[in-house]
Amino acid sequence: MWDLMACCVNGSIAPNIEALIVFRLLQGIAGGLLIPAAMTIVGEAAGAARIGRVMSTSAVPAILAPAIGPVLIAFTWRSLRRESPLLDLRLITNRVYAAAAV
């Protein structure tokens, strides 16, 4: 967990694109190790009698989240933009500032 946090912090303050790519790669590796570690902890806590049910129940969110998350975020983002003209104004202002910065 600490390695993931260190990669996130170092990636956010990376001095160049090469360092950012390296830290993002390490962040992906560290994040990918969290799911097997969590499954191991859950499996040991469940015991031999309930391990199958507990593993399948705990694996469902890890499997479905990458598939459902982006869809939900897209619908939420669209509804936010429809319902809030102020948000549109902030997005336009941010784009103007970003273009001016380049």
MILUMDO-425888 format. One record per atom (N, C-alpha, C): atom name; x, y, z; residue in three letters. Coordinates in steps of 0.001 Angstrom, whole numbers, plus 500000, padded with zeros to 6 digits. Layout:
N
- atom xx yy zz type
- CA X Y Z Ala $
...
//
This chain:
102
- atom xx yy zz type
- N 500808 498817 500000 Met $
- CA 500000 500000 500000 Met $
- C 500861 501262 500000 Met $
- N 501953 501193 500764 Trp $
- CA 502828 502358 500820 Trp $
- C 503542 502591 499491 Trp $
- N 503853 501506 498784 Asp $
- CA 504502 501671 497490 Asp $
- C 503560 502329 496491 Asp $
- N 502278 501999 496554 Leu $
- CA 501302 502651 495677 Leu $
- C 501209 504140 495992 Leu $
- N 501158 504471 497268 Met $
- CA 501085 505874 497648 Met $
- C 502347 506627 497217 Met $
- N 503503 506005 497386 Ala $
- CA 504755 506648 496985 Ala $
- C 504803 506876 495476 Ala $
- N 504312 505902 494707 Cys $
- CA 504287 506065 493249 Cys $
- C 503317 507168 492842 Cys $
- N 502186 507275 493519 Cys $
- CA 501219 508328 493212 Cys $
- C 501803 509708 493495 Cys $
- N 502439 509848 494650 Val $
- CA 503030 511142 495011 Val $
- C 504165 511485 494065 Val $
- N 505052 510534 493801 Asn $
- CA 506177 510810 492902 Asn $
- C 505707 511075 491478 Asn $
- N 504650 510394 491050 Gly $
- CA 504113 510666 489722 Gly $
- C 503512 512058 489615 Gly $
- N 502916 512528 490709 Ser $
- CA 502302 513857 490660 Ser $
- C 503330 514977 490638 Ser $
- N 504541 514687 491090 Ile $
- CA 505582 515723 491082 Ile $
- C 506729 515364 490135 Ile $
- N 506444 514516 489156 Ala $
- CA 507484 514076 488224 Ala $
- C 508031 515274 487442 Ala $
- N 509354 515371 487339 Pro $
- CA 509944 516521 486661 Pro $
- C 509865 516455 485136 Pro $
- N 509686 515260 484568 Asn $
- CA 509614 515143 483108 Asn $
- C 508718 513962 482744 Asn $
- N 508468 513802 481446 Ile $
- CA 507539 512772 480978 Ile $
- C 508079 511368 481207 Ile $
- N 509398 511201 481113 Glu $
- CA 509981 509875 481320 Glu $
- C 509761 509406 482755 Glu $
- N 509984 510297 483712 Ala $
- CA 509758 509943 485115 Ala $
- C 508278 509672 485367 Ala $
- N 507409 510449 484745 Leu $
- CA 505975 510235 484901 Leu $
- C 505572 508855 484385 Leu $
- N 506104 508458 483245 Ile $
- CA 505786 507142 482682 Ile $
- C 506282 506035 483602 Ile $
- N 507482 506182 484134 Val $
- CA 508025 505169 485046 Val $
- C 507163 505075 486304 Val $
- N 506807 506211 486885 Phe $
- CA 505996 506181 488104 Phe $
- C 504593 505650 487840 Phe $
- N 504014 505945 486683 Arg $
- CA 502696 505398 486355 Arg $
- C 502775 503888 486153 Arg $
- N 503863 503403 485553 Leu $
- CA 504054 501961 485398 Leu $
- C 504171 501283 486764 Leu $
- N 504978 501857 487633 Leu $
- CA 505120 501307 488983 Leu $
- C 503813 501409 489760 Leu $
- N 503058 502468 489532 Gln $
- CA 501758 502622 490185 Gln $
- C 500799 501522 489730 Gln $
- N 500818 501194 488461 Gly $
- CA 499971 500120 487955 Gly $
- C 500348 498767 488544 Gly $
- N 501648 498514 488666 Ile $
- CA 502101 497253 489263 Ile $
- C 501686 497189 490731 Ile $
- N 501902 498271 491467 Ala $
- CA 501546 498288 492888 Ala $
- C 500036 498160 493078 Ala $
- N 499263 498820 492219 Gly $
- CA 497806 498715 492312 Gly $
- C 497315 497330 491942 Gly $
- N 497966 496706 490988 Gly $
- CA 497587 495358 490589 Gly $
- C 497859 494319 491667 Gly $
- N 498804 494604 492544 Leu $
- CA 499105 493675 493630 Leu $
- C 498119 493779 494790 Leu $
- N 497314 494834 494814 Leu $
- CA 496367 494996 495921 Leu $
- C 495265 493938 495906 Leu $
- N 494762 493581 494733 Ile $
- CA 493654 492622 494658 Ile $
- C 494091 491233 495124 Ile $
- N 495217 490682 494653 Pro $
- CA 495622 489374 495188 Pro $
- C 495921 489407 496690 Pro $
- N 496480 490510 497164 Ala $
- CA 496751 490610 498599 Ala $
- C 495450 490628 499386 Ala $
- N 494469 491366 498903 Ala $
- CA 493170 491408 499575 Ala $
- C 492496 490041 499542 Ala $
- N 492580 489345 498413 Met $
- CA 491990 488006 498310 Met $
- C 492659 487032 499283 Met $
- N 493963 487152 499456 Thr $
- CA 494670 486291 500393 Thr $
- C 494205 486543 501825 Thr $
- N 494090 487798 502185 Ile $
- CA 493643 488144 503534 Ile $
- C 492217 487657 503771 Ile $
- N 491339 487873 502803 Val $
- CA 489951 487432 502935 Val $
- C 489877 485913 503003 Val $
- N 490662 485219 502190 Gly $
- CA 490669 483764 502202 Gly $
- C 491140 483183 503519 Gly $
- N 492172 483781 504100 Glu $
- CA 492660 483302 505391 Glu $
- C 491658 483590 506502 Glu $
- N 490977 484714 506423 Ala $
- CA 489995 485059 507456 Ala $
- C 488746 484185 507358 Ala $
- N 488392 483725 506161 Ala $
- CA 487171 482945 505971 Ala $
- C 487309 481525 506473 Ala $
- N 488456 480950 506334 Gly $
- CA 488632 479553 506736 Gly $
- C 488332 478617 505581 Gly $
- N 488674 477348 505767 Ala $
- CA 488561 476365 504694 Ala $
- C 487117 476037 504337 Ala $
- N 486214 476119 505282 Ala $
- CA 484821 475725 505027 Ala $
- C 484079 476730 504146 Ala $
- N 484409 478005 504270 Arg $
- CA 483663 479030 503532 Arg $
- C 484485 479722 502456 Arg $
- N 485631 479220 502126 Ile $
- CA 486532 479947 501224 Ile $
- C 485949 480138 499826 Ile $
- N 485238 479142 499299 Gly $
- CA 484669 479271 497953 Gly $
- C 483641 480382 497856 Gly $
- N 482717 480417 498797 Arg $
- CA 481671 481445 498783 Arg $
- C 482257 482831 499027 Arg $
- N 483181 482932 499956 Val $
- CA 483776 484230 500274 Val $
- C 484620 484743 499116 Val $
- N 485381 483877 498475 Met $
- CA 486202 484299 497341 Met $
- C 485345 484767 496171 Met $
- N 484277 484030 495880 Ser $
- CA 483420 484448 494770 Ser $
- C 482697 485750 495087 Ser $
- N 482272 485919 496318 Thr $
- CA 481589 487147 496706 Thr $
- C 482528 488340 496689 Thr $
- N 483756 488150 497125 Ser $
- CA 484697 489268 497137 Ser $
- C 485287 489538 495759 Ser $
- N 485231 488580 494842 Ala $
- CA 485776 488788 493499 Ala $
- C 484812 489543 492589 Ala $
- N 483528 489465 492869 Val $
- CA 482531 490107 491998 Val $
- C 482770 491616 491863 Val $
- N 482965 492372 492949 Pro $
- CA 483230 493805 492765 Pro $
- C 484511 494089 491988 Pro $
- N 485538 493285 492206 Ala $
- CA 486801 493500 491493 Ala $
- C 486666 493229 490003 Ala $
- N 485752 492337 489645 Ile $
- CA 485547 492014 488233 Ile $
- C 484597 493008 487571 Ile $
- N 483543 493387 488265 Leu $
- CA 482529 494251 487668 Leu $
- C 482885 495735 487688 Leu $
- N 483664 496167 488650 Ala $
- CA 483966 497597 488775 Ala $
- C 484615 498191 487521 Ala $
- N 485622 497552 486906 Pro $
- CA 486193 498142 485702 Pro $
- C 485217 498194 484530 Pro $
- N 484217 497327 484523 Ala $
- CA 483245 497326 483429 Ala $
- C 482114 498324 483667 Ala $
- N 481643 498414 484892 Ile $
- CA 480479 499254 485188 Ile $
- C 480881 500687 485519 Ile $
- N 482029 500870 486160 Gly $
- CA 482454 502195 486601 Gly $
- C 482479 503258 485509 Gly $
- N 483158 503028 484387 Pro $
- CA 483190 504058 483345 Pro $
- C 481814 504390 482766 Pro $
- N 480943 503400 482676 Val $
- CA 479595 503653 482161 Val $
- C 478827 504546 483116 Val $
- N 478881 504241 484407 Leu $
- CA 478188 505067 485392 Leu $
- C 478744 506481 485429 Leu $
- N 480044 506603 485335 Ile $
- CA 480662 507929 485353 Ile $
- C 480245 508724 484122 Ile $
- N 480158 508082 482973 Ala $
- CA 479741 508786 481757 Ala $
- C 478320 509312 481892 Ala $
- N 477412 508494 482410 Phe $
- CA 476037 508964 482590 Phe $
- C 475967 510058 483636 Phe $
- N 476713 509928 484711 Thr $
- CA 476712 510945 485757 Thr $
- C 477274 512249 485222 Thr $
- N 478348 512181 484469 Trp $
- CA 478976 513377 483924 Trp $
- C 478027 514092 482963 Trp $
- N 477350 513329 482119 Arg $
- CA 476404 513945 481185 Arg $
- C 475253 514601 481927 Arg $
- N 474731 513959 482954 Ser $
- CA 473626 514552 483689 Ser $
- C 474092 515791 484448 Ser $
- N 475312 515783 484943 Leu $
- CA 475831 516977 485611 Leu $
- C 475935 518137 484640 Leu $
- N 476384 517870 483440 Arg $
- CA 476534 518947 482458 Arg $
- C 475184 519477 482014 Arg $
- N 474175 518599 481917 Arg $
- CA 472845 519054 481518 Arg $
- C 472194 519905 482596 Arg $
- N 472421 519531 483841 Glu $
- CA 471713 520179 484934 Glu $
- C 472423 521413 485457 Glu $
- N 473661 521625 485098 Ser $
- CA 474406 522729 485684 Ser $
- C 475077 523572 484597 Ser $
- N 474426 524662 484200 Pro $
- CA 475086 525546 483237 Pro $
- C 476331 526204 483820 Pro $
- N 476378 526343 485148 Leu $
- CA 477571 526899 485783 Leu $
- C 478769 525993 485576 Leu $
- N 478529 524678 485596 Leu $
- CA 479608 523730 485342 Leu $
- C 480134 523902 483918 Leu $
- N 479245 524100 482953 Asp $
- CA 479682 524356 481580 Asp $
- C 480543 525608 481511 Asp $
- N 480143 526651 482236 Leu $
- CA 480913 527883 482244 Leu $
- C 482303 527651 482827 Leu $
- N 482389 526854 483896 Arg $
- CA 483692 526557 484480 Arg $
- C 484552 525732 483520 Arg $
- N 483938 524784 482812 Leu $
- CA 484698 523988 481853 Leu $
- C 485237 524847 480723 Leu $
- N 484415 525754 480230 Ile $
- CA 484867 526644 479150 Ile $
- C 485996 527534 479652 Ile $
- N 485855 528076 480862 Thr $
- CA 486895 528925 481434 Thr $
- C 488193 528148 481612 Thr $
- N 488092 526911 482079 Asn $
- CA 489310 526101 482250 Asn $
- C 489974 525816 480911 Asn $
- N 489173 525586 479882 Arg $
- CA 489763 525337 478550 Arg $
- C 490461 526574 478021 Arg $
- N 489887 527751 478282 Val $
- CA 490526 528991 477831 Val $
- C 491849 529184 478562 Val $
- N 491855 528950 479881 Tyr $
- CA 493109 529072 480640 Tyr $
- C 494136 528046 480175 Tyr $
- N 493706 526836 479883 Ala $
- CA 494635 525808 479421 Ala $
- C 495216 526181 478070 Ala $
- N 494382 526714 477180 Ala $
- CA 494870 527127 475863 Ala $
- C 495842 528297 475992 Ala $
- N 495554 529202 476909 Ala $
- CA 496446 530348 477110 Ala $
- C 497776 529915 477700 Ala $
- N 497751 528880 478525 Ala $
- CA 498984 528402 479158 Ala $
- C 499914 527736 478148 Ala $
- N 499322 527144 477102 Val $
- CA 500132 526470 476092 Val $
- C 500744 527514 475211 Val $
//
